[in-house]
């Protein structure tokens, strides 16, 4: 039986543990925005950490670990997304019928109960989430990496393996789409004055 030659030394394991888990919350929130599903986000983060651990010996000490692990997250997401696109989806009609009946009963019982500060903030988040979910994967990904996580154009270009010009173009176009989709919301809430 051949011995695994890529196993990390005890020192490398300790280094990995010392720096890797600092980014768990940030990775999870980014994964959640990418996948739009809590369980898929958890799986994506777990796969990211597994890959990062397996290939930690390839990480160049002194470079940006956050950018390195986010590149792994991004590539893992892209690979899973491509695989999902190639796999035909199946539909279970019983679940669709049950879901439609449940949705109709919820619509009938929803009643406006007046202004509530907590509900207001939830609505705000939902509008932004809905606007983000309307973006294609490539636009949403660069917006999340740039505007939420604060990565530079170069770091994002390295993560998604595209030229900086492509990153800049996707950011510009994605922000423009978001601006259009959130325009009514911004006017309604007073962020933009009606002219």
Beta strands, then each sheet from edge to edge (+ up, - down):
end
